[in-house]
Amino acid sequence: MTHPYSEIPELFDLQAGGPIVRIPTGQDVPFTPRVRAIVDTAEFQRLRNITQLGLAGRIYPGATHTRFEHALGVFHNSLRYLWQLGKDERFSSTVSVHQAEVLMVAALLHDLGHWPFCHPIEDMGLADLPPHEAFAAEFLSPSRELGQVLQSEWSIDPAEVLDVLVAKTDSMSLRLMRSVLSGPIDIDKMDYLERDSLHAGVPYGRNFDRNRLIQSLLVNESGDGLAITSKGKTAAELMVFARYVMFSEVYWHHAVRSATSMFARSFFELHRTMDLPTLFQQSEFEVIAELRRSAVGSEVASLLDGVFGVKRRLHKRVVEFSLYQTPDLYRALAGRPYSELIGVGTRVLDTAERWLGRTLNPTDLLIDAPPIHKEVEFKVDIFHPKEGVYRPLSQVSPVVAALARTQFDDYVKRVRVFAEPTLARELAGNREFTQWLTDAAAT
């Protein structure tokens, strides 16, 4: 039987061979002339100059891979998903050949609107930030090279791609397409878990069977999202755990969060003096240089020098708290607006000055806490063909059930206090420090 999407050149090449571009680890990504036309645009090439993990590269030396590489990996996953899902009549009857191509392009361009250090900047929840969705819309404008390529080479209206990336309309087909791109077992997570793990030099994100998981994909019972067959259950469990450990050991590693805290405080103090729409279209190197120029003579200059200067000097951890260790203090700080965290830190610093009998710099102590928004929960159904029923993965898996009963963020994202190294050593042995923090958080 002919595959319903076999007429799509990239899917044909996925099976039959053709022009490719190679990315780690050993992925052969179909690289047809019309894919090359997108990749060669200035709008897409800017992703070469934005690292995927940003500040984590200051801790993990190999974690300097870019969103350019990641985008190609996600595109490759979209082809593999479509080849598998095309075998499900409910999917192929809902998602047309044209829509499948729109999904492929959306996969390739899913990070188009991101700027350097996008996640730590957005986590602060600053009111005057341009949303990265607006950047994607600008780059996909019909007047830009990329928008013109989509129309001339793919016969795709840029608005169709934007509607997948940022929901404007609703339909069963669009829900399915968005589930592939952003859902519990989406093509984005499938790529970044393995790629980030590879470049960080850790095994955690690679210990699940991607092939088995993809081969088990099908449409869920309601027809508007993805599910997996019972054959993919173990692979799904391992993916859940891989994500949990990657957050715990890499994305929220204490030294990564120290660098992130130093960067965040610096950006917070400087951002109102900067032309952000222009800044965010620059490369990561240019953004760092501009921030450091703007910081000269300010109280955050030493923070940026410590993260990006010739000699790395990060703040050290004084204390850290999780939900299960100190629930009251954790809840008092987690999800709190960033400006309020600065206020809490200032009050703690005032107490520390009185205790030490000397004046401290305003940025000598920083509080890092989970942001307001939560990570997407891992909720996916398992189809049992012999019984013809769908059951939630958390219902049939003790591993996932244990995670489902708790809030993912509360266990992998901790509240931490960082301080300038000398001050950190002085405060680390102070038994009253936690009380100082408690009092400051309650004020």
Stockholm file with secondary structure:
# STOCKHOLM 1.0

chainA/1-443         MTHPYSEIPELFDLQAGGPIVRIPTGQDVPFTPRVRAIVDTAEFQRLRNITQLGLAGRIYPGATHTRFEHALGVFHNSLRYLWQLGKDERFSSTVSVHQAEVLMVAALLHDLGHWPFCHPIEDMGLADLPPHEAFAAEFLSPSRELGQVLQSEWSIDPAEVLDVLVAKTDSMSLRLMRSVLSGPIDIDKMDYLERDSLHAGVPYGRNFDRNRLIQSLLVNESGDGLAITSKGKTAAELMVFARYVMFSEVYWHHAVRSATSMFARSFFELHRTMDLPTLFQQSEFEVIAELRRSAVGSEVASLLDGVFGVKRRLHKRVVEFSLYQTPDLYRALAGRPYSELIGVGTRVLDTAERWLGRTLNPTDLLIDAPPIHKEVEFKVDIFHPKEGVYRPLSQVSPVVAALARTQFDDYVKRVRVFAEPTLARELAGNREFTQWLTDAAAT
#=GR chainA/1-443 SS CCCTTTTSHHHHHHHHCCSEEEETTTEEEECCHHHHHHHTSHHHHGGGGSBSSGGGGGTSTTCCCBHHHHHHHHHHHHHHHHHHHTTSHHHHHHSCHHHHHHHHHHHHTTTTTCCTTHHHHHHTTCTTCCCHHHHHHHHTCTTSHHHHHHHHHHCCCHHHHHHHHSCCSCCHHHHHHHHHHSSTTCHHHHHHHHHHHHHHTCSGGGCSCHHHHHHTEEECTTSSSEEEEGGGHHHHHHHHHHHHHHIIIIITCHHHHHHHHHHHHHHHHHGGGSCHHHHTTSCHHHHHHHHHHHHTTSTTHHHHHHHHSSSCCCCEEEEEECTTTCHHHHHHHTTCCHHHHHHHHHHHHHHHHHHHTSCCCTTSEEEECCCSSCCCCCCCEEEETTTTEEEEHHHHCHHHHHHHTSCHHHHHSCEEEEECHHHHHHHHTCTTHHHHHHHHHHC
#=GC SS_cons         CCCTTTTSHHHHHHHHCCSEEEETTTEEEECCHHHHHHHTSHHHHGGGGSBSSGGGGGTSTTCCCBHHHHHHHHHHHHHHHHHHHTTSHHHHHHSCHHHHHHHHHHHHTTTTTCCTTHHHHHHTTCTTCCCHHHHHHHHTCTTSHHHHHHHHHHCCCHHHHHHHHSCCSCCHHHHHHHHHHSSTTCHHHHHHHHHHHHHHTCSGGGCSCHHHHHHTEEECTTSSSEEEEGGGHHHHHHHHHHHHHHIIIIITCHHHHHHHHHHHHHHHHHGGGSCHHHHTTSCHHHHHHHHHHHHTTSTTHHHHHHHHSSSCCCCEEEEEECTTTCHHHHHHHTTCCHHHHHHHHHHHHHHHHHHHTSCCCTTSEEEECCCSSCCCCCCCEEEETTTTEEEEHHHHCHHHHHHHTSCHHHHHSCEEEEECHHHHHHHHTCTTHHHHHHHHHHC
//
